[in-house]
Amino acid sequence: MGIALIAGAGMAGRACALTLRRIGWDGEIVLVGDESTHPYDRPPLSKSVIVGTADMDKVVKPAPETYAQDRIDLRLGTRVEAVDAAARTATLSDGTALAWDALVLATGCAPRRLPIPGLERAHRITRMDEALALQALLAEGPRRLAIIGGGFIGMEAATAAVAHGHSATVLEAAPEPMSRPLGREVAAHVLRWAEARGVDIRAGVAVEAVTDAGVVLAGGEVVPADIVVAAVGQAPRLELAEALGCAITDGGVRVDAGLRTSVDGVWAVGDIAAFPSRWADEERIRVEHAAVAIGHGQVAAEQIALGEGLFEDLPTFWSDQGDLTLNVVGVPRPDDEIVWRGDTQTPACTAFYVRDGRMRAALSVGDMKTLRGVRKLFAAGVEPPPAMLADPAADLAALAAGG
């Protein structure tokens, strides 16, 4: 059956390796990861891991011995450094040369490096070792955190820290945190909910430097901090894809619905993949969330082993922010019309993202009944009018079933 080489042992790469064995691939599987830790779930890093409440046996999974049992050659602490599409060979950073018949690019993202003096002093939460280093500092007692960046990672870290006795100030350049993925109207409610839970949010500010005293803003104000965290976003690692000659589009590696790149024998999965989605009117999108990464890995494995399988899943993700969980279904756009259902003051509500009179996505907080109904509507292809979406008396699950 040949050799399947998987470059990247994150959630997409791990899912691909495990799925290959589960569906009967009997060839060699080489899974290469640049971290020394066995593959793990990434979402808990910015939440339960940094505050020390995570059950690490449920974060680092499957159990390390699984890889040997499944005859998966797991190479930790190294990375695929060079590839040759014509010869179908690869060279690892430790100098090892490998042949491959199928190559899966699961290289993920790298944190953005902004030209801010002193930013190297800041902690990041993109890897297990970084999260554990921050955990050790927070375990010493109450700390003042300044978090640069009000995206999902920054807001999750801030709310987790505050819930465990620390103080946190989020410094965000945009008018509201998370306005880029969620739109300004929904982001404004997220800001208010976070502030009600004790997070200090400074939106519309520019960071000029990081010093021993804290974070210096434009104009000279210093936000005092014992710990500075940089959560300023990330960019897909495209070096291997570019070296192979893979087509690059929409900020990622162009793939079809089977995650195949433009280069024969090469697949791209997870954060780096720009894939067509019927949930986005067949436009190519990149999604940096766990459920999509896992689904990509599984579909790539099916393609390699069986020659079939398409990624058609409805994109979903969640964000735990203190005692709140934001559940997002579909592909929201910041300029969508927002239709609310429920009381945004509670919060126990759902925001529907409406485009051209049709529901395209939904964000639900504390409203599981509506969330279940939304999933069923998408699955059934039923599109109630916005007025019905907003009506708390309308049973969305029944509408999906034709009731």
PyMOL commands that set and color helices and strands:
alter all, ss='L'
color gray80, all
select helices_A, chain A and resi 11-22+43-46+56-59+65-69+119-121+128-138+152-163+179-182+184-196+239-244+270-272+278-280+290-306+368-380+386-390+396-400
alter helices_A, ss='H'
color red, helices_A
select strands_A, chain A and resi 3-7+28-33+72-76+80-84+89-92+97-99+102-105+109-111+144-148+167-172+200-203+207-211+214-217+222-224+227-230+234-236+248-249+252-254+266-268+273-276+284-285+316-321+324-330+337-343+348-355+358-365
alter strands_A, ss='S'
color yellow, strands_A
deselect
rebuild
show_as cartoon
